[in-house]
Amino acid sequence: MDDDVVVAGGGPVGLMVACELRLGGARVVVLERRTEVDPTIKGGAITTPSAEALYRRGMLPELAAIQQQSLDRFHAFMRERNGGDGGGAAAGRGLGFVGHFAGIMLRADLVDRTEPGLGDAGPAADVALVAQQDIERLLGARAAELGVDVRRGVEVTGFDADDEGVTVLTGHGPVRAGWLVGCDGGRSTVRKLAGFAFPGTDPEITCHQAIVEMSGAEDLAVGWAATDTGVYAYGPMPGRVVTVEFDGPPSDRSAPVTAADLQARLRRVSGVDVTITEVRSATRFTDHARQAAEYRRGRVLLAGDAAHVHSAFGSQGLSLGLGDAMNLGWKLAAVVAGRAPEGLLDTYTSERHPVGARILDWTRSQVAAMRPDPRSRALRAIVADLADTVAGTTYLTAQLNSAGVRYRLPGEHPLTGRSAPDLELADGSRLADHLHGGRALLLDLAEDAEVRALATGYADRVDTLTVGCTSRPELAAVLVRPDGFTAWAADIGAREAAWRAGLAEALEQWLGTPGGPPRELAGRRQDGHRAAG
């Protein structure tokens, strides 16, 4: 077998899965039907979990440079609007907002950063204005550095799965591998052919996002605005417009978006007689919201939009997909290498499916608050009032950034099951600096030789670091999984015998038996599946 894993789809999620697999030692090939990065306008911002994932793999400097270019474009846009003022006071602190809920802007100065998950992401929390295409290019370069075989212009048309592996069919001939991961988007061929159930809710809106040249835009409100006929947005980049209309889904989603159509829709929603003279890039989308009932069927797995689709409000789709990739990559690599049993893969669905379900409901609730009917507008006014308070903005920001995500892992420590805080360490480094290689990390923060001894049998799977912690001096030790989530933690002064036993159990649960074969986790093996098209 030439490859361990085939990844169908070379967008950001597929490339992230591939990079994580390579860090874990797997041989991986990515099959992408497009010959180059799709230039069509997509999400122009990311939430903290996306920035955090890339930060943990050493890509924060590149993200910061890309964001600076976006901020420069924003300031140019504001200078054009304000007659030379590049954004006023907001220019000095980015945009002054942390995101939006249903087009209701969330002010950065109203966020209580002492809330769990909102003040411990380190410098990753300062990155937001990064477009999806930039993420794809960044991950494409990283995949090349890691030796991932990315084949563009190759479309998956079917597959044949058996007990030993998967034969993936393409127009360029078959590719044989042990596993297939479908990262091929919301209309996923892999998902359909594998027979994954995909329940959810049908769309009720039509949205357009575009970069245009236009005149008469002086009377358009900058940012998001709700009107009697829908919702629209203008900015934060020159020529960028969004329209949201509640007239049902489009009759033909594949039809080209024309200047005349965009102009009519923007006039109808905004009430401003703009004239659109050129469409540089445009797309349409709906609030179609569906999720695969499971993320694994035998040797076929799903990640990203192939596993869940929803509207783009809140910019959470990419973060959700990259979170899938971080969770799945190290686990599948461990199974491929024989370091873990197949049962480990069942924790992929059990951990990530609830996160996806929560975000689908989050986007549905935003549509409810955008409807132009009187009842919905009354609801929107109440949400806007709440978003003008510290408690309200903090809650909404936490949900937007998945700060409440906590996997159900053994252990009672408040950090267990949560994304690990970016601890400041006594040697001047931060926790994320030690996660670049994609391995588990055991932090011995109290110079405890017995803690380090427990990890001696895992030298090929976990890095151990003895160092003090300046930001959380109460911590004695922390075990961080390769995806950056806390597998186990203990405070100084806790009952040593009990927490050392907990560490031993966590090491074995996630990293296998020291010096021996991996322990079979609780979980069912799943039958193979055959599909072709």
C-alpha positions in Angstrom: 0.0 0.0 0.0 1.6 3.3 -1.2 -0.2 5.6 1.2 -1.7 5.4 4.7 -4.4 8.0 4.2 -6.1 9.6 1.2 -7.6 13.1 2.0 -10.3 14.1 -0.5 -10.3 17.9 -0.7 -7.4 20.3 -0.5 -9.0 23.3 1.1 -7.9 24.5 4.6 -9.4 21.6 6.5 -8.1 18.9 4.1 -4.6 20.5 4.2 -4.7 20.7 8.0 -5.7 17.1 8.3 -2.8 16.2 6.0 -0.3 18.2 8.0 -1.4 16.7 11.3 -1.1 13.2 9.8 2.4 13.9 8.5 3.4 15.2 11.9 2.3 11.9 13.3 4.4 10.0 10.8 1.6 8.9 8.3 2.0 8.8 4.6 -0.7 10.9 3.1 -1.9 12.1 -0.3 -4.4 14.9 -0.9 -6.7 14.8 -3.9 -8.1 18.2 -4.9 -10.3 18.8 -7.9 -9.3 22.4 -8.3 -6.0 23.3 -10.0 -5.4 26.3 -7.8 -6.8 28.2 -4.7 -10.3 29.3 -5.4 -10.2 33.1 -5.6 -14.0 33.5 -5.0 -14.7 35.7 -1.9 -15.2 33.6 1.2 -14.8 34.3 4.9 -12.6 37.3 5.6 -12.1 36.6 9.3 -11.4 33.8 11.7 -12.3 33.2 15.4 -9.8 32.5 18.1 -9.8 28.6 17.9 -8.5 28.9 14.3 -5.7 31.3 15.2 -4.9 29.1 18.2 -4.6 25.9 16.2 -2.2 27.6 13.7 -0.3 29.3 16.5 0.3 25.9 18.2 1.9 24.7 14.9 4.2 27.7 14.7 2.4 29.8 12.1 1.4 32.8 14.2 4.0 35.2 12.6 2.5 34.5 9.1 -1.0 35.1 10.4 0.0 38.4 12.0 1.6 39.6 8.8 -1.6 38.7 6.8 -3.8 40.4 9.4 -1.7 43.6 9.1 -2.3 43.7 5.4 -6.1 43.3 6.1 -5.9 46.2 8.6 -4.1 48.4 6.1 -7.0 47.8 3.7 -9.5 48.6 6.4 -7.8 51.8 7.2 -7.8 52.7 3.5 -11.5 52.0 3.4 -12.2 54.2 6.4 -10.0 57.1 5.1 -12.0 57.0 1.9 -15.3 57.1 3.9 -14.2 59.7 6.4 -12.2 62.1 4.2 -8.7 61.2 5.4 -9.4 59.8 8.9 -8.2 56.2 8.9 -10.7 54.9 11.4 -10.2 57.3 14.4 -9.6 55.8 17.8 -10.6 52.3 16.5 -7.6 52.3 14.2 -5.2 52.0 17.1 -6.8 48.8 18.4 -7.7 47.0 15.2 -11.4 47.3 14.5 -12.6 47.7 18.1 -14.9 44.7 17.7 -14.6 41.0 18.4 -17.2 39.8 16.0 -21.0 40.0 15.6 -24.2 38.1 16.4 -26.7 38.4 13.7 -25.0 41.6 12.5 -25.1 43.1 16.1 -21.5 44.1 16.6 -19.7 43.0 19.8 -17.5 45.7 21.3 -14.0 44.5 22.4 -14.1 46.9 25.4 -17.1 45.1 26.9 -15.5 41.6 27.0 -14.5 40.3 30.4 -11.3 38.5 29.7 -11.2 36.8 33.1 -14.0 34.4 31.9 -12.7 30.9 31.2 -11.5 30.5 27.6 -11.5 34.3 26.9 -8.2 35.4 28.4 -5.8 32.5 28.0 -5.2 32.0 24.3 -2.1 34.2 24.4 -1.2 36.2 21.3 -3.5 34.1 19.1 -6.4 36.1 20.6 -5.1 39.2 18.7 -5.5 37.6 15.3 -8.9 37.7 13.5 -8.7 39.5 10.1 -7.4 36.6 8.0 -9.2 35.4 4.8 -9.8 31.7 4.1 -7.7 31.8 0.9 -4.8 33.1 2.9 -5.2 30.2 5.4 -5.3 27.8 2.4 -2.1 29.2 0.9 -0.4 29.1 4.3 -1.3 25.5 4.9 -0.4 24.6 1.4 3.1 25.8 2.0 3.3 24.0 5.3 2.1 20.8 3.7 4.8 21.1 1.1 7.4 21.6 3.8 6.2 18.4 5.6 6.3 16.3 2.4 2.5 15.9 1.8 1.7 14.7 -1.7 -0.9 17.2 -2.9 -2.4 16.4 -6.3 -4.4 19.2 -7.8 -6.8 18.7 -10.7 -7.7 15.2 -9.4 -11.3 14.6 -8.5 -12.6 11.7 -6.4 -15.4 9.9 -8.2 -15.9 6.9 -6.0 -14.2 4.4 -3.7 -14.2 0.7 -2.7 -13.5 0.0 1.0 -12.7 -3.4 2.5 -11.3 -4.7 5.8 -7.7 -3.8 4.8 -8.1 -0.4 3.2 -9.8 1.9 0.6 -9.3 2.1 -3.1 -10.2 5.7 -4.2 -11.3 6.1 -7.8 -10.3 9.2 -9.8 -10.2 10.2 -13.4 -6.4 9.7 -13.2 -6.6 6.2 -11.9 -7.1 4.5 -8.5 -5.3 5.4 -5.3 -5.0 2.7 -2.6 -4.6 3.6 1.1 -5.6 2.4 4.5 -8.1 5.2 5.2 -10.1 7.9 3.4 -10.9 11.3 5.0 -13.6 13.3 3.2 -12.8 17.0 3.4 -14.5 17.7 0.1 -17.0 20.4 1.2 -20.7 20.8 1.8 -21.7 18.8 -1.3 -19.2 16.0 -0.3 -18.9 13.2 -2.8 -17.3 11.0 -0.1 -20.2 11.6 2.4 -22.9 10.8 -0.2 -21.2 7.7 -1.5 -20.4 6.4 2.0 -24.0 6.7 3.0 -23.7 9.0 5.9 -27.1 10.3 7.2 -27.1 14.1 6.9 -30.2 15.4 8.8 -30.8 19.1 9.4 -33.0 22.1 8.5 -33.8 23.5 5.1 -32.8 27.1 4.0 -35.1 30.1 4.2 -32.8 32.9 3.2 -30.6 33.9 0.2 -27.4 35.7 1.0 -24.9 37.3 -1.4 -21.3 38.4 -0.6 -19.3 40.3 -3.1 -16.4 42.7 -3.9 -17.7 45.3 -6.3 -17.0 48.7 -7.9 -20.0 51.0 -7.3 -21.1 54.6 -7.0 -23.6 56.1 -4.7 -22.4 54.2 -1.7 -22.0 57.3 0.5 -25.4 56.7 2.1 -24.7 53.0 2.9 -24.1 52.4 6.6 -20.7 51.0 7.4 -20.9 47.6 9.1 -24.1 45.7 9.5 -27.6 47.2 9.2 -31.1 45.8 9.6 -33.9 47.2 7.5 -37.5 46.5 6.9 -36.6 44.2 4.0 -33.6 42.3 5.4 -30.0 42.9 6.5 -26.9 44.2 4.7 -23.3 44.9 5.4 -20.8 47.3 3.9 -17.1 47.0 4.6 -14.7 46.5 6.3 -12.8 46.3 3.1 -13.3 48.6 0.0 -16.2 47.4 -2.1 -17.3 44.5 0.1 -21.0 44.1 0.5 -23.4 41.4 1.9 -27.1 41.1 1.5 -29.5 38.9 3.5 -33.0 38.4 2.1 -35.8 36.2 3.5 -37.4 35.3 0.2 -36.4 31.6 0.3 -33.4 29.8 -1.1 -32.2 30.6 -4.7 -33.7 28.6 -7.5 -30.3 28.0 -9.0 -27.3 28.2 -6.7 -24.9 27.6 -9.6 -26.2 30.6 -11.7 -23.6 33.4 -12.0 -24.0 36.4 -9.8 -24.4 39.5 -12.0 -23.9 43.2 -11.4 -27.6 43.9 -12.2 -28.8 41.2 -9.7 -26.5 42.4 -6.9 -27.5 46.0 -7.5 -31.2 45.2 -7.4 -30.8 43.3 -4.1 -28.6 45.9 -2.4 -31.0 48.6 -3.4 -34.0 46.6 -2.1 -32.4 45.8 1.2 -30.6 49.1 1.9 -33.0 51.5 0.3 -29.9 53.3 -1.2 -29.7 53.8 -5.0 -26.3 52.5 -5.5 -25.0 51.7 -9.0 -22.7 48.6 -9.3 -20.4 48.9 -12.3 -18.2 45.8 -11.8 -18.3 42.6 -9.8 -14.8 41.5 -8.9 -15.8 38.4 -6.9 -19.2 37.2 -5.7 -20.9 34.2 -4.1 -24.3 33.3 -2.7 -25.1 31.1 0.2 -28.1 30.1 2.4 -28.8 29.1 6.0 -29.0 25.4 5.0 -27.9 23.6 8.3 -27.1 19.9 8.4 -24.8 17.6 10.2 -23.6 14.0 9.6 -25.1 11.7 12.2 -21.6 10.2 12.7 -18.2 11.2 11.5 -16.8 7.7 10.8 -18.1 4.7 8.9 -15.4 2.0 8.9 -12.3 3.3 7.1 -14.1 6.4 5.9 -14.2 9.6 8.0 -15.5 13.1 7.5 -14.2 16.6 8.5 -15.1 20.2 7.9 -18.0 21.1 5.7 -18.3 17.5 4.5 -19.4 16.7 8.1 -21.5 19.8 8.8 -22.9 22.8 6.8 -24.4 26.0 8.1 -24.6 29.7 7.3 -21.5 31.8 7.4 -22.7 34.2 10.1 -20.1 34.5 12.8 -17.2 33.1 10.8 -17.2 29.9 12.7 -17.2 27.4 9.9 -13.4 27.4 9.3 -12.7 27.2 13.1 -15.0 24.3 13.4 -13.3 22.5 10.5 -9.8 23.2 11.7 -10.9 21.9 15.1 -12.0 18.7 13.4 -8.7 18.4 11.7 -6.7 18.9 14.9 -8.8 16.3 16.7 -8.7 13.7 14.0 -5.2 14.0 12.6 -3.2 12.9 15.6 -5.6 10.1 16.4 -5.7 8.6 12.9 -1.9 8.9 12.7 -1.6 7.0 16.0 -3.9 4.2 14.7 -1.9 4.0 11.4 1.4 3.7 13.2 0.0 1.1 15.6 0.4 3.3 18.6 -3.3 3.3 19.3 -6.3 1.0 18.7 -9.0 1.8 16.2 -11.3 2.5 19.1 -9.5 5.8 19.6 -11.2 7.0 16.4 -14.6 6.7 18.0 -13.7 9.6 20.3 -13.4 11.8 17.2 -17.2 11.7 16.8 -18.0 11.7 20.5 -15.9 14.8 21.0 -16.5 16.8 17.8 -20.1 16.1 17.0 -21.5 18.0 20.0 -19.3 21.0 19.1 -20.7 21.0 15.5 -24.3 20.7 16.8 -23.8 23.7 19.0 -22.5 25.8 16.2 -25.4 24.8 13.9 -27.9 26.0 16.5 -25.8 29.2 17.0 -26.1 30.0 13.3 -29.9 29.1 13.3 -30.4 31.5 16.2 -28.8 34.3 14.3 -31.1 33.8 11.3 -34.0 34.0 13.8 -32.7 37.4 15.0 -32.3 38.7 11.5 -35.8 38.1 10.2 -37.7 41.3 9.4 -41.0 40.4 10.9 -42.2 42.3 14.0 -41.7 39.4 16.5 -38.1 38.7 15.3 -37.2 42.4 15.4 -38.5 42.6 19.0 -36.2 39.7 19.8 -33.3 41.4 18.0 -33.8 44.6 20.0 -33.5 42.6 23.2 -30.4 40.9 22.0 -28.9 44.2 21.0 -29.6 45.6 24.5 -27.8 42.5 26.0 -24.9 43.0 23.7 -24.5 46.5 25.1 -23.5 45.0 28.5 -20.4 43.4 29.8 -22.2 40.2 30.7 -24.0 40.0 27.4 -21.0 40.7 25.2 -18.9 38.3 27.2 -21.4 35.5 26.8 -21.8 36.1 23.1 -18.1 36.4 22.5 -17.4 33.1 24.5 -20.0 31.3 22.3 -18.5 32.8 19.1 -15.1 31.5 20.1 -16.2 28.1 21.4 -14.8 29.1 24.8 -17.2 26.7 26.5 -16.0 23.6 24.7 -15.1 20.9 27.1 -14.6 17.3 26.1 -15.9 14.7 28.6 -12.6 13.3 29.8 -11.9 11.6 33.2 -10.7 13.9 35.9 -12.2 16.8 37.9 -9.6 19.5 37.4 -11.1 22.6 35.8 -8.7 22.5 32.9 -9.3 18.8 32.0 -11.1 18.5 28.7 -10.6 22.1 27.8 -8.3 23.8 25.3 -5.1 24.3 27.3 -4.3 27.8 28.3 -1.3 29.3 26.7 0.7 29.2 29.9 3.6 31.6 30.5 6.6 29.6 31.6 9.6 30.6 33.7 12.1 30.2 30.8 10.3 32.9 28.8 8.5 30.5 26.5 4.8 29.8 26.3 3.0 26.5 26.1 2.2 26.9 22.4 6.0 27.1 21.7 6.3 23.5 22.7 3.4 22.1 20.5 4.9 22.8 17.1 5.8 19.2 16.5 2.3 17.8 17.0 3.3 15.6 20.0 1.7 15.3 23.4 3.4 17.5 26.1 3.8 16.8 29.8 4.6 19.9 31.8 6.3 19.1 35.1 5.8 22.5 36.8 6.8 21.4 40.3 10.1 19.5 39.6 8.5 16.2 40.5 10.7 13.3 39.5 7.9 10.8 40.0 5.8 12.7 37.4 8.6 12.5 34.9 9.1 8.8 35.7 5.5 8.0 34.7 6.3 9.4 31.2 9.5 7.5 30.6 7.8 4.8 28.6 6.2 7.3 26.2 9.4 9.0 25.0 8.3 8.4 21.3 4.9 9.9 21.9 5.2 12.7 24.5 7.6 15.5 25.2 8.4 16.2 28.9 9.4 19.7 30.1 10.4 20.6 33.6 9.9 24.3 34.1 8.1 26.8 36.4 4.8 28.5 35.4 4.6 32.2 36.1 1.0 32.7 34.9 -0.6 29.8 36.9 1.8 29.1 39.9 -0.8 26.8 41.5 -0.4 24.2 38.8 1.8 21.1 39.6 1.6 19.3 36.2 -0.4 19.3 33.0 -0.7 16.7 30.2 -1.6 18.3 26.9 -2.8 16.1 24.0 -1.3 16.7 20.5 -4.5 18.8 19.6 -3.8 21.2 22.4 -6.6 20.0 24.8 -5.8 19.2 28.4 -5.9 15.4 29.0 -5.1 15.8 32.7 -4.0 18.4 35.2 -3.2 18.7 38.9 -2.6 21.5 41.4 0.2 21.8 44.0 -1.1 20.4 47.2 -3.5 17.9 45.7 -3.4 14.3 47.0 -0.3 13.0 45.2 -1.2 9.3 45.1 -4.6 10.1 43.5 -3.4 12.5 40.9 -0.4 10.4 39.9 -2.8 7.5 39.3 -4.9 9.9 37.2 -1.8 10.9 35.1 -0.9 7.2 34.5 -4.5 6.5 33.4 -4.5 9.5 31.1 -1.2 8.6 29.5 -2.4 5.1 28.8 -5.8 6.2 27.6 -4.5 8.6 25.0 -1.0 7.4 24.3 -1.2 3.6 24.8 0.6 1.2 27.1 4.2 2.3 27.9 6.7 0.0 26.2 4.0 -2.3 24.9 1.0 -2.5 22.5 -1.8 0.1 22.9 -4.7 -0.6 25.1 -8.0 -1.1 23.4 -10.4 1.7 24.3 -14.0 1.3 24.9 -15.7 1.6 21.5 -17.1 -0.4 18.7 -15.3 -1.5 15.5 -17.2 -0.5 12.5 -17.7 -2.6 9.3 -16.1 -1.7 6.0 -18.2 0.0 3.3 -18.2 0.0 -0.5 -19.3 2.8 -2.7 -18.7 3.8 -6.2 -19.9 6.5 -8.5 
